[in-house]
Amino acid sequence: VRQLREKNSEAQLAEASSIQVLSTLLGNLVKSPSEEKYRRVKLSNKKISMALSCAGAEELLGAAGFAKTEDQLEVPSDSPPEKVKADAEAALEALSFVKGHMVLSAQLRAEGEVRCVTTLASGGLAFGSMDNLIRVYGAPVSGGFSQP
């Protein structure tokens, strides 16, 4: 994560969609750690290749349990789902420390109206809801967050 944060500009990370792609790959592993299709990443995929071109991206997936083979990154089949999930959660949490305007800070794994929560550079919050609306709250003032 340090390499991602220090050796890439925000523009490089955005152009390569690194944060979004890494978040998706790790989030899929957290949700379905025993699902084979989420335990393999084809390096020939253009979007994956671009995302992994940023310094530290491939290392972050390595920390989540992915090992490089000839043409893909793969979580070994003998890795138990509980460990895969824990490693992916830890890597996803570490990814939240990469600087940027919007960084994934929590993905709720519960039933209900809120899908995810993200922090904003301004200090505010944004909530993604099941109704596909995003509600943005300004930075807190005395008395709590502003109205959306």
LINLINPE-V459489 format. One record per pair of residues at least 6 apart in sequence whose ideal C-beta (glycine too) atoms are under 8 Angstrom apart, sorted by sequence separation. I is the first residue (numbers start at 1). J is the second residue. D is the distance in whole Angstrom. If there is no record, write none. Layout:
I_J_D, I_J_D
This chain:
12_18_8, 13_19_6, 32_38_5, 33_39_8, 42_48_6, 43_49_6, 51_57_6, 52_58_5, 62_68_8, 67_73_7, 97_103_8, 108_114_5, 119_125_6, 120_126_6, 128_134_5, 129_135_7, 139_145_8, 28_35_8, 31_38_8, 41_48_6, 66_73_4, 67_74_6, 96_103_5, 108_115_7, 118_125_7, 127_134_7, 138_145_7, 139_146_8, 66_74_6, 67_75_7, 95_103_8, 96_104_6, 107_115_8, 108_116_7, 117_125_6, 118_126_5, 126_134_6, 127_135_5, 137_145_4, 138_146_4, 4_13_7, 29_38_5, 43_52_7, 52_61_8, 66_75_6, 67_76_6, 75_84_6, 95_104_7, 96_105_5, 107_116_5, 108_117_7, 117_126_7, 126_135_7, 137_146_6, 8_18_7, 28_38_4, 29_39_7, 58_68_7, 65_75_5, 106_116_7, 107_117_8, 117_127_6, 118_128_8, 126_136_5, 127_137_8, 137_147_8, 62_73_8, 64_75_8, 65_76_8, 106_117_5, 116_127_7, 117_128_8, 125_136_8, 126_137_7, 137_148_6, 61_73_6, 92_104_7, 104_116_7, 105_117_6, 106_118_8, 116_128_5, 124_136_6, 125_137_5, 136_148_6, 25_38_8, 105_118_6, 114_127_5, 115_128_4, 124_137_5, 135_148_4, 4_18_7, 65_79_6, 104_118_6, 105_119_5, 114_128_7, 115_129_6, 124_138_5, 58_73_7, 92_107_8, 103_118_7, 114_129_6, 115_130_6, 123_138_8, 124_139_5, 25_41_6, 102_118_5, 103_119_6, 113_129_5, 114_130_8, 120_136_7, 122_138_7, 123_139_3, 124_140_8, 102_119_8, 113_130_5, 122_139_5, 123_140_7, 65_83_7, 102_120_6, 112_130_8, 113_131_8, 65_84_6, 101_120_7, 102_121_8, 120_139_8, 41_61_7, 101_121_5, 125_145_6, 100_121_8, 124_145_7, 65_87_5, 124_146_8, 64_87_5, 65_88_7, 63_87_7, 64_88_5, 102_126_7, 41_66_7, 21_47_6, 64_90_7, 21_48_7, 44_71_6, 63_90_8, 64_91_4, 43_71_6, 63_91_5, 64_92_8, 21_50_8, 22_51_6, 42_71_7, 43_72_6, 17_47_7, 21_51_4, 42_72_5, 43_73_7, 61_91_7, 20_51_8, 41_72_6, 60_91_6, 63_94_7, 18_50_8, 40_72_6, 41_73_4, 17_50_7, 18_51_5, 40_73_7, 41_74_7, 16_50_5, 17_51_6, 18_52_8, 40_74_5, 60_94_7, 15_50_8, 16_51_5, 18_53_8, 22_57_6, 26_61_8, 29_64_7, 39_74_6, 40_75_8, 60_95_7, 18_54_4, 25_61_7, 39_75_4, 16_53_6, 16_54_5, 22_60_6, 26_64_6, 39_77_8, 18_57_5, 22_61_7, 13_54_6, 16_57_8, 12_54_6, 39_84_7, 8_54_5, 29_75_7, 7_54_8, 8_55_6, 34_81_4, 7_55_4, 8_56_7, 33_81_4, 7_56_6, 33_82_7, 4_54_6, 34_84_8, 4_55_7, 5_56_8, 33_84_4, 3_55_5, 4_56_4, 33_85_4, 3_56_3, 4_57_6, 2_56_7, 1_56_7, 29_84_6, 30_85_6, 33_88_7, 3_59_6, 4_60_7, 29_85_7, 30_88_5, 1_60_6, 29_88_4, 30_89_5, 27_88_8, 26_88_5, 30_92_6, 26_89_8, 26_91_5, 27_92_6, 26_92_4, 23_92_7, 26_95_7, 23_95_6, 22_95_6, 19_95_7, 30_107_8, 31_109_8, 19_98_6, 30_109_8, 27_107_6, 19_100_6, 23_104_5, 19_103_7, 13_98_7, 19_104_8, 14_100_8, 13_100_7, 10_99_7, 10_100_6, 4_95_8, 10_101_7, 5_97_7, 1_94_4, 5_98_5, 1_95_6, 4_98_5, 5_99_6, 1_97_6, 1_98_6
